[in-house]
């Protein structure tokens, strides 16, 4: 492998991290927009932060569970037909 290439696992982790940041930042930005539009800036930002944190936390738990799932290496027997 060339020195300037990252292993496949590192690329997957960077993709997961960037997705988590986007999931957290999206509701916060939406909270700022809704807060500006309605006049309840502080409340909307706090609600957006809580929703973003909760959604990101749940998604990261699902990803961790999927990565730790045992792999089934069972191969069915070949057919004799």
LUMGU-538480 format. One record per residue (C-alpha): residue in one letter; residue number from 0; x, y, z. Coordinates in pm, 1 decimal, always signed. Layout:
BEGIN
type / seq / east / north / up
A / NUM / X / Y / Z $
...
//
This chain:
BEGIN
type / seq / east / north / up
X / 0 / +0.0 / +0.0 / +0.0 $
X / 1 / +129.9 / +346.3 / -77.4 $
X / 2 / +221.4 / +571.6 / +213.2 $
X / 3 / -34.1 / +836.6 / +118.9 $
X / 4 / -336.6 / +600.4 / +121.0 $
X / 5 / -549.4 / +541.4 / +426.5 $
X / 6 / -664.0 / +189.5 / +511.8 $
X / 7 / -1026.6 / +109.1 / +431.6 $
X / 8 / -1123.0 / +101.3 / +800.5 $
X / 9 / -991.3 / +454.1 / +854.3 $
X / 10 / -1195.0 / +579.5 / +559.1 $
X / 11 / -1509.4 / +418.1 / +701.3 $
X / 12 / -1447.3 / +578.2 / +1040.4 $
X / 13 / -1395.5 / +919.8 / +881.1 $
X / 14 / -1722.4 / +875.1 / +690.2 $
X / 15 / -1905.5 / +782.4 / +1011.2 $
X / 16 / -1754.8 / +1080.1 / +1194.6 $
X / 17 / -1848.2 / +1325.7 / +919.9 $
X / 18 / -2201.6 / +1188.9 / +910.2 $
X / 19 / -2231.3 / +1225.9 / +1288.5 $
X / 20 / -2117.1 / +1588.3 / +1268.6 $
X / 21 / -2372.5 / +1659.0 / +996.2 $
X / 22 / -2647.7 / +1489.7 / +1200.1 $
X / 23 / -2562.5 / +1705.0 / +1499.4 $
X / 24 / -2518.2 / +2033.0 / +1312.3 $
X / 25 / -2831.1 / +2001.9 / +1095.3 $
X / 26 / -3091.9 / +2030.0 / +1373.5 $
X / 27 / -2895.0 / +2310.0 / +1540.2 $
X / 28 / -2894.7 / +2513.3 / +1218.7 $
X / 29 / -3262.5 / +2433.4 / +1169.3 $
X / 30 / -3324.7 / +2550.3 / +1528.2 $
X / 31 / -3150.2 / +2880.3 / +1454.5 $
X / 32 / -3359.9 / +2932.8 / +1141.2 $
X / 33 / -3686.0 / +2844.1 / +1316.1 $
X / 34 / -3589.3 / +3055.7 / +1617.0 $
X / 35 / -3513.7 / +3355.2 / +1398.1 $
X / 36 / -3841.0 / +3310.6 / +1212.0 $
X / 37 / -4058.4 / +3266.3 / +1523.7 $
X / 38 / -3873.8 / +3495.1 / +1764.0 $
X / 39 / -3795.0 / +3217.2 / +2015.7 $
X / 40 / -3425.8 / +3188.9 / +1934.3 $
X / 41 / -3298.3 / +3038.4 / +2260.5 $
X / 42 / -3576.2 / +2781.1 / +2289.6 $
X / 43 / -3548.8 / +2667.9 / +1927.8 $
X / 44 / -3170.6 / +2633.9 / +1945.7 $
X / 45 / -3189.0 / +2429.4 / +2267.2 $
X / 46 / -3457.9 / +2202.3 / +2119.4 $
X / 47 / -3255.3 / +2163.9 / +1796.8 $
X / 48 / -2943.6 / +2079.5 / +1997.2 $
X / 49 / -3127.3 / +1817.2 / +2201.9 $
X / 50 / -3285.2 / +1660.0 / +1894.0 $
X / 51 / -2950.6 / +1656.7 / +1712.0 $
X / 52 / -2766.1 / +1506.1 / +2008.1 $
X / 53 / -3030.7 / +1240.1 / +2063.7 $
X / 54 / -3048.5 / +1145.5 / +1696.1 $
X / 55 / -2669.8 / +1129.4 / +1663.2 $
X / 56 / -2636.7 / +924.6 / +1982.1 $
X / 57 / -2897.4 / +670.9 / +1866.9 $
X / 58 / -2740.7 / +646.2 / +1521.5 $
X / 59 / -2389.7 / +590.7 / +1662.9 $
X / 60 / -2523.0 / +314.6 / +1890.3 $
X / 61 / -2683.3 / +144.9 / +1588.8 $
X / 62 / -2357.6 / +171.3 / +1393.1 $
X / 63 / -2156.8 / +28.5 / +1685.6 $
X / 64 / -2398.5 / -262.0 / +1721.2 $
X / 65 / -2379.3 / -332.8 / +1348.7 $
X / 66 / -1997.5 / -327.0 / +1354.1 $
X / 67 / -1982.5 / -565.3 / +1652.5 $
X / 68 / -2231.7 / -814.3 / +1511.1 $
X / 69 / -2075.4 / -1157.7 / +1461.8 $
X / 70 / -2014.8 / -1249.1 / +1101.6 $
X / 71 / -2179.5 / -1564.1 / +975.4 $
X / 72 / -1924.0 / -1760.0 / +774.5 $
X / 73 / -2158.5 / -2049.2 / +705.2 $
X / 74 / -2156.4 / -2171.9 / +348.5 $
X / 75 / -2439.0 / -2403.2 / +242.8 $
X / 76 / -2330.3 / -2740.3 / +108.8 $
X / 77 / -2300.3 / -2767.9 / -265.2 $
X / 78 / -2586.4 / -2925.6 / -450.0 $
X / 79 / -2524.1 / -3267.9 / -602.8 $
X / 80 / -2774.2 / -3229.1 / -885.2 $
//
